[in-house]
Structures are given as structure tokens and as C-alpha cells.
Amino acid sequence: MIEPIIKTITVPCAPDKAFGIFTKYIGKWRPLATHSISSGNGAVATNVTIEGIVGSRICETAPDRTRLD
């Protein structure tokens, strides 16, 4: 079994603000070439979004503009 890599960062703001920034900008920091639904099909997603509420979906936009969740 391979041990998971755990990365921790402390930010100087309230948890709800940190969560909002994390979800709003996920398409800017997530490595879509290797961590997306599209990458399994040889394509690279052009964007990923999180709806930003509890129980929400993570949605990717494929190169052909198809939404995947």
C-alpha cells in the first residue's frame, strides 16, 4: 500500500472565506491534464467548477464544451 501524500496550508482568514476561494478558483490550480474525467479519454478538460454549496457537484468542461460531472 502506498501512503497518501498530505499537504497542509494555513491561511489567515475565516474557513468559509478560504472555502469560497478554494472552490471559486479550482480551475486555476487543479492539474486538469492528469486529474480530470476527460484525461482518461485522452482529452484535457478546459475548466472545472464546484457549485460552492454543501452537497454540490464538481463539473468539468470538456474540449467540445460538454459538461461532465
C-alpha positions in Angstrom: 0.0 0.0 0.0 1.3 3.5 -0.9 0.9 6.1 1.9 -1.1 9.1 0.9 0.6 12.5 0.5 -0.9 15.0 2.9 -0.4 18.7 2.3 -1.5 21.3 4.8 -1.7 25.0 4.4 -2.8 27.6 7.0 -4.4 30.7 5.6 -5.1 33.9 7.6 -8.9 34.1 7.0 -12.1 32.5 8.2 -12.9 28.9 7.0 -15.9 30.0 4.9 -13.8 32.6 3.0 -11.0 30.1 2.4 -13.5 27.5 1.1 -15.1 30.1 -1.2 -11.7 31.0 -2.7 -10.7 27.3 -3.0 -13.9 26.4 -4.9 -14.1 29.6 -7.0 -10.6 29.2 -8.4 -10.3 25.4 -8.6 -10.0 25.6 -12.4 -6.8 27.7 -12.0 -4.9 25.3 -9.7 -6.2 21.8 -10.4 -3.9 19.8 -12.7 -6.6 19.0 -15.3 -4.2 17.1 -17.6 -3.9 14.4 -15.0 -6.8 14.8 -12.6 -10.0 15.0 -14.7 -12.7 12.8 -16.1 -11.6 13.9 -19.6 -7.9 12.9 -19.1 -8.9 9.2 -19.1 -10.2 9.6 -22.7 -7.0 11.3 -24.0 -8.5 14.8 -23.8 -7.9 17.6 -21.3 -10.7 19.4 -19.7 -10.7 23.1 -20.3 -12.2 24.1 -16.9 -13.6 22.7 -13.7 -16.0 24.3 -11.3 -17.6 23.5 -7.9 -21.1 24.8 -7.3 -19.8 26.1 -3.9 -22.5 24.8 -1.5 -22.7 21.7 0.7 -23.5 18.6 -1.4 -22.7 20.4 -4.7 -21.2 18.9 -7.8 -17.8 19.2 -9.3 -18.3 19.9 -13.1 -15.8 19.8 -15.8 -16.0 21.4 -19.2 -14.6 19.1 -21.9 -12.8 20.5 -25.0 -16.0 20.1 -27.0 -17.8 22.2 -24.3 -19.7 19.1 -22.9 -20.3 19.4 -19.2 -19.2 16.4 -17.2 -20.0 15.7 -13.5 
